[in-house]
Amino acid sequence: MFTRFIKGLLYSLGIALICYSITSCSLNGEPGNDNASSRSAIIGAGSTFANPIYTKMIDEYRAKAGLESTYQSIGSSGGIKSIMNRTVDFGASDAFLSDDEMNMFPSSVVQFPTCLGAVVISYNLPGNPQLKLTPEIIAGIFLGTITNWNDSKLKAENPGVRLPDEKITVVHRADGSGTSYVMTDYLSKVSPEWKTAIGVSKTPKWPVGASGIGNEGVSGIIKLTPGAVGYIELTYAIPQSLGYALVKNASGKYIKPTLESITNAANVDMPADARISITNTSVADGYPISSFTWILIYKEQDYNNRTIIRAASMLKEFWWIVHEGQQYTQPLNYAPLPPKAVIAAEKVLKSVTYDGLPAFQE
């Protein structure tokens, strides 16, 4: 009992030191001199989908609190592998971990959502028209059964649009990708043929097409290739003035991917572990290829000689991300977390421990 008391006392002193060291940092990003371990960079890696928003949030938090963090845009599969191998402090993925994947980790891992985004069907066509696409057409394009832009199915949904007599060049991800997971999750829900032939995967075996690395690579190929079509995150399409489609949702409405329609898709109850798919949403005004993006960390932070200061400083940054950091989502074309998702994220963060004791203190 006495040992437990001493452990709790040392833990409380550590938390107090964290709060002092963070607030003593100068606003120009230079940390104070209180503890060297609190100044080593927090390293994250994973999702290219979330790279623009994480880069912005990390920069803003560094300016506010002086905590040095870095983020490497290597794809969701890379992020999952990195946190599994404990070579980073946190992984980032647009696909939540399955039970089988969680059992592959050396110890329990938790995940929490940070914001929402949309996977858009982007294309390079003359005049940059706003196309309307049904689930059947999208599945046909990526299955390779619809091969020309003036296909009768495309013309029927887009009267008045001059569709060229040009071959469709499909572009997809070459790397293990959460964006691919979201896209194939959607296709598996709307196309029995896709579900049977390919299914849901971060690394699907695409029947047709060229490949690029990351959202950056796919959007670059689309921009340079007349007649190309691919799937990318909305925040990569808008800055490059790439065309992207309205998609017919489960309610029969053609929905443009906007912050409002993405938020609508997330108007759902959240499970306690925050793992949920919102593709092919039943919400009438929801964009059907929307998704949360998640951060992955170990539930017990006492590993690899990590200090309580390092763990709690990281958790404090994550708390800021799901609260104050949400103000940076919309300017970068992400949707902020709805209240139910914020509550779910809070519960996950509060469940994290260090040597069996709560690692986060508000």
C-alpha positions in Angstrom: 0.0 0.0 0.0 2.9 2.3 0.9 4.5 1.6 -2.5 1.3 2.4 -4.3 1.2 5.7 -2.3 4.7 6.7 -3.3 4.0 5.8 -7.0 0.9 8.0 -6.9 2.8 10.9 -5.3 5.6 10.7 -7.9 3.0 10.5 -10.6 1.2 13.6 -9.3 4.5 15.5 -9.1 5.3 14.5 -12.7 1.9 15.8 -13.9 2.4 19.1 -12.1 5.9 19.4 -13.8 4.3 18.8 -17.2 1.7 21.6 -16.6 4.4 24.0 -15.5 6.9 23.1 -18.3 4.2 23.5 -21.0 3.0 26.8 -19.8 6.6 28.1 -19.4 7.3 27.6 -23.1 7.8 30.8 -25.0 5.3 31.6 -27.8 7.9 31.5 -30.5 8.1 27.8 -30.2 11.2 27.6 -28.0 10.6 25.3 -25.0 11.6 26.2 -21.5 14.5 24.7 -19.7 12.6 22.6 -17.2 13.1 19.1 -18.4 15.0 17.8 -21.4 12.8 14.8 -22.0 9.7 17.0 -22.5 11.5 18.7 -25.4 12.2 15.7 -27.5 10.0 15.7 -30.6 6.8 13.8 -30.6 6.8 11.8 -33.9 3.7 10.7 -35.8 3.3 9.1 -39.2 0.6 7.8 -41.5 -2.4 9.1 -43.4 -1.8 11.4 -46.4 -5.5 12.1 -46.3 -4.9 13.9 -43.0 -1.5 15.4 -43.7 -2.6 19.0 -44.4 -4.6 19.3 -41.2 -2.1 17.5 -39.0 0.7 19.7 -40.3 -1.3 22.8 -39.6 -2.5 21.7 -36.1 1.1 20.7 -35.1 2.5 24.0 -36.3 -0.2 25.9 -34.4 0.3 23.9 -31.2 4.0 24.4 -31.4 3.5 28.1 -31.5 1.1 28.0 -28.6 2.8 25.5 -26.3 6.4 25.0 -27.6 6.0 21.2 -27.9 8.0 19.9 -30.8 6.0 17.4 -32.9 6.6 16.2 -36.4 4.3 14.3 -38.8 5.4 12.1 -41.7 2.9 11.6 -44.6 3.5 7.9 -45.5 0.0 6.5 -45.9 -2.2 4.8 -43.4 -0.7 1.3 -43.7 2.7 2.8 -43.1 1.4 4.7 -40.0 -0.2 1.5 -38.6 3.1 -0.5 -39.2 5.1 2.3 -37.5 3.1 2.5 -34.4 2.9 -1.4 -34.3 6.7 -1.4 -34.4 6.9 1.4 -31.8 9.1 3.5 -34.1 6.7 6.5 -33.7 4.7 8.0 -30.8 1.4 7.8 -32.8 0.1 6.4 -36.0 -2.6 8.0 -38.2 -5.1 6.1 -40.3 -8.3 6.8 -42.2 -9.3 3.2 -41.5 -10.0 2.2 -37.9 -8.3 -1.0 -36.8 -10.2 -4.2 -37.0 -10.2 -6.6 -34.1 -7.7 -8.9 -35.9 -5.4 -5.9 -36.5 -5.6 -4.8 -32.9 -4.6 -8.3 -31.8 -1.4 -8.0 -33.8 -0.1 -5.2 -31.6 2.4 -6.0 -28.8 -0.1 -4.4 -26.3 -3.5 -2.8 -26.3 -3.9 0.1 -28.7 -6.7 2.8 -28.7 -7.8 5.1 -31.5 -9.7 8.4 -31.6 -11.1 10.5 -34.4 -9.6 14.0 -35.1 -11.8 15.3 -37.9 -13.7 14.3 -41.0 -13.0 14.4 -44.7 -14.4 13.3 -48.0 -13.0 11.0 -50.7 -14.0 12.6 -54.0 -14.2 11.2 -57.5 -11.9 13.6 -59.3 -11.3 13.8 -63.1 -9.6 15.7 -65.9 -12.1 16.6 -68.6 -12.4 19.6 -71.0 -14.2 22.5 -69.4 -14.1 20.9 -65.9 -17.8 20.0 -65.9 -19.6 19.1 -62.6 -20.6 15.5 -63.3 -23.2 13.4 -61.5 -22.3 9.8 -60.8 -24.3 7.0 -59.4 -22.9 4.2 -57.3 -23.3 1.8 -60.3 -21.3 4.1 -62.6 -18.5 4.6 -60.0 -18.2 0.9 -59.5 -18.3 0.3 -63.2 -15.4 2.8 -63.8 -13.2 1.2 -61.1 -14.1 -2.3 -62.1 -13.1 -1.5 -65.7 -16.6 -2.2 -67.2 -17.2 1.4 -68.1 -14.2 2.4 -70.2 -15.2 5.5 -72.2 -16.3 9.0 -71.1 -19.2 9.0 -73.6 -20.6 5.7 -72.2 -24.4 5.7 -72.4 -24.7 5.4 -68.6 -22.6 8.5 -68.1 -24.6 10.4 -70.7 -27.9 9.4 -69.2 -27.0 10.9 -65.8 -25.4 14.0 -67.3 -27.7 15.5 -70.0 -26.4 18.7 -71.5 -22.7 17.9 -70.6 -20.4 17.4 -73.5 -18.7 14.1 -72.7 -15.7 13.4 -75.0 -15.2 10.2 -76.9 -12.1 9.4 -74.9 -10.8 6.5 -73.0 -11.2 6.6 -69.2 -7.8 6.4 -67.4 -8.4 5.1 -63.9 -5.9 6.3 -61.3 -5.6 4.7 -57.8 -3.2 4.4 -54.9 0.0 2.3 -55.1 0.7 2.4 -51.4 -1.3 0.9 -48.5 -3.9 3.6 -47.9 -6.7 4.5 -45.6 -8.2 6.5 -48.5 -8.3 3.2 -50.5 -9.9 1.6 -47.5 -12.6 4.3 -47.4 -13.2 4.0 -51.2 -13.4 0.2 -51.2 -15.6 0.2 -48.1 -18.0 2.4 -50.0 -17.8 0.3 -53.2 -18.4 -2.9 -51.2 -21.6 -1.4 -49.8 -23.0 -0.3 -53.1 -21.7 -2.9 -55.5 -22.2 -6.7 -54.9 -19.8 -7.4 -57.7 -17.1 -5.2 -56.2 -17.6 -6.8 -52.8 -17.3 -10.3 -54.2 -14.4 -9.6 -56.6 -12.2 -7.2 -54.6 -13.7 -6.3 -51.2 -12.6 -3.8 -48.6 -8.8 -3.3 -48.3 -6.1 -0.7 -47.8 -4.2 -2.5 -50.6 -6.9 -3.7 -53.0 -6.0 -5.5 -56.2 -7.3 -2.9 -58.7 -8.7 -4.5 -61.9 -7.6 -1.5 -64.0 -5.6 1.7 -63.9 -2.4 3.5 -63.2 -1.1 4.1 -59.7 0.4 7.0 -57.6 1.9 7.3 -54.2 -0.3 9.1 -51.7 -3.1 11.6 -52.3 -0.4 13.8 -53.7 0.7 11.3 -56.3 -2.9 10.4 -57.4 -4.0 14.1 -57.7 -0.8 14.9 -59.6 -1.4 12.1 -62.2 -5.1 13.2 -62.6 -4.0 16.8 -63.2 -1.5 15.8 -65.9 -3.6 13.2 -67.7 -6.5 14.2 -69.9 -9.4 11.7 -69.4 -8.1 10.5 -66.0 -10.3 9.8 -63.0 -9.4 8.8 -59.5 -10.2 9.1 -55.9 -8.6 11.7 -53.7 -9.3 13.6 -50.5 -11.3 16.8 -51.1 -8.5 19.0 -49.7 -6.2 17.8 -52.5 -8.8 18.5 -55.3 -9.8 22.1 -54.4 -6.3 23.7 -54.4 -5.5 22.2 -57.8 -8.8 23.2 -59.3 -9.6 19.6 -60.2 -13.1 18.6 -61.1 -15.0 16.3 -58.8 -18.4 14.7 -59.0 -21.7 14.9 -57.2 -22.5 11.4 -55.9 -25.9 9.9 -55.6 -26.4 8.8 -52.0 -28.5 6.1 -50.5 -31.5 8.5 -50.3 -31.4 9.0 -54.0 -30.0 12.6 -53.8 -27.0 13.9 -55.7 -24.7 15.3 -53.1 -21.8 17.6 -53.6 -18.9 17.0 -51.1 -19.0 20.1 -48.9 -18.2 20.7 -45.2 -22.0 20.6 -44.5 -22.7 17.3 -46.4 -19.6 15.7 -44.8 -20.8 16.8 -41.3 -24.3 15.5 -42.1 -22.9 12.0 -42.9 -21.4 11.9 -39.4 -24.7 12.6 -37.7 -24.6 9.2 -36.0 -24.2 7.7 -32.6 -20.6 6.9 -31.8 -19.5 3.6 -30.3 -17.4 3.7 -27.1 -14.2 2.7 -29.0 -14.9 5.4 -31.7 -14.6 2.8 -34.5 -17.3 3.5 -37.1 -17.8 3.6 -40.8 -20.0 6.3 -42.3 -19.7 5.5 -46.0 -23.0 5.1 -47.9 -24.7 7.1 -45.1 -28.4 6.8 -44.7 -28.6 10.5 -43.7 -30.6 12.2 -46.5 -28.2 15.1 -47.1 -25.0 13.3 -46.3 -22.1 12.9 -48.7 -21.7 9.1 -49.1 -17.9 8.8 -49.3 -17.2 10.6 -46.0 -14.9 9.3 -43.2 -13.4 10.1 -39.9 -9.7 10.0 -39.6 -8.1 8.5 -36.5 -4.9 8.7 -34.4 -3.6 5.4 -32.9 -1.6 5.2 -29.7 -0.9 2.6 -27.0 -3.3 2.5 -24.1 -0.4 1.9 -21.7 2.3 4.5 -22.4 5.0 3.1 -20.1 7.1 1.4 -22.8 10.5 1.8 -24.5 11.7 3.9 -21.6 9.1 6.6 -22.3 8.7 9.1 -19.5 5.4 10.2 -17.9 6.2 13.7 -19.1 6.5 12.6 -22.7 3.3 10.6 -22.6 1.2 13.3 -20.9 2.6 16.1 -23.1 1.5 14.2 -26.2 -2.0 13.6 -24.7 -2.3 17.2 -23.9 -1.6 18.1 -27.5 -4.2 15.5 -28.6 -6.8 17.0 -26.2 -6.1 20.4 -27.8 -6.5 18.9 -31.3 -10.0 17.6 -30.6 -11.0 20.9 -29.0 -9.3 24.2 -29.9 -7.6 22.6 -32.9 -10.9 22.1 -34.6 -10.9 25.7 -35.7 -8.3 24.9 -38.4 -10.3 22.1 -40.0 -12.7 24.1 -42.2 -10.2 26.4 -43.9 -8.4 23.2 -45.1 -11.7 21.6 -46.3 -12.1 19.2 -43.5 -15.2 19.0 -41.3 -14.8 19.4 -37.5 -15.8 16.7 -35.1 -19.4 16.7 -34.2 -20.2 16.8 -30.4 -20.7 13.0 -30.1 -17.4 12.3 -31.7 -15.6 14.8 -29.4 -17.1 13.0 -26.4 -15.9 9.7 -27.7 -12.4 11.1 -28.3 -12.3 12.5 -24.7 -13.2 9.1 -23.3 -10.5 7.4 -25.3 -7.8 9.9 -24.2 -8.9 9.7 -20.5 -8.5 5.9 -20.7 -4.8 6.1 -21.5 -2.5 5.1 -18.6 1.1 5.3 -17.5 2.2 2.5 -15.2 -1.4 1.7 -14.7 -2.4 5.2 -13.6 -4.3 7.8 -15.7 -1.8 9.6 -18.0 -3.9 12.6 -18.9 -4.9 15.4 -16.7 -7.0 18.4 -17.9 
